[in-house]
Amino acid sequence: MTEASDKLFLFGLGYVAQALAALWRGEVVATYRSDDALERVKAAGLTAVSVDDDQGLADALVGAHIIISAAPNQMGCPALSKIGSYVPEPKSITYLSTTGVYGDLGGGWAFERTPVAPRSERARRRVDSEQGWLALRQDARIVRLPGIYGPGRSPMDRVRRGGVQRIIKPGQVFSRAHRDDIASGLLALINHGAIGVFNLCDEEAAPPQDVTAYAHQCLGLPVPEGIPIEDANLSDMARSFYAECKRVSNAKLKAATGWRPQYPTYREGLRAILAAEQR
């Protein structure tokens, strides 16, 4: 269990990291690279440390629980090069990866024991980063995340911006996770000291056209006609997501911690987002 005095170190103050920081009882330290990022850290009421301040990083990492959310680039995981040499110091290390490392399973289930088979360069970089952290500390925790949504970043926000296509690809399903469920799941893993690889997702892999339809319904808008994927105007990145189809299991995380998602499907998640907006 974590203590009230335990420190959380966030390498990258992203969308999920901010939600976890809000749940943490002790001090939270977050890295920054730019003046804008520094202002975001300060606005969140967190302790800021520059990624270029080697001594500051070293001091902040001692006895801390680390969350690494920064995405890898062409040079690899930026956190590995910046803080990898300090790995004996932290209490725990959690690397946030992606379920994209499993590749395409044709609608089958992805368990933590499922061999990784990345198909995109983004996913291959994630696999390399996972292996890099595990090579440095065998007790590093790898958490694989699916599509993330939440307040300000939901299908309803995309609908409001306009131009949303309701794309149909028969048999296609995606797993998802609400930002707040990810934060509570990470906290549960840290509190229980669970180590290894964990999938963190909701309970229902769903066809994307169903989610789009439900977002329109929540907003009281007519549901658009479906468009076959062959006729859809998609970017290369968007098309790459449709090239993979799988259902992700969260059973291992639940068994290890007793955690359960507050939003087991996208329906509960979208309704909660809308209700919060209307308060």
PyMOL commands that set and color helices and strands:
alter all, ss='L'
color gray80, all
select helices_A, chain A and resi 15-23+35-43+54-61+78-86+99-102+121-136+155-161+179-192+208-218+229-231+236-242+251-257+266-278
alter helices_A, ss='H'
color red, helices_A
select strands_A, chain A and resi 7-11+28-32+47-50+64-68+92-98+109-110+141-145+147-149+166-168+176-178+196-199+226-228+247-248
alter strands_A, ss='S'
color yellow, strands_A
deselect
rebuild
show_as cartoon
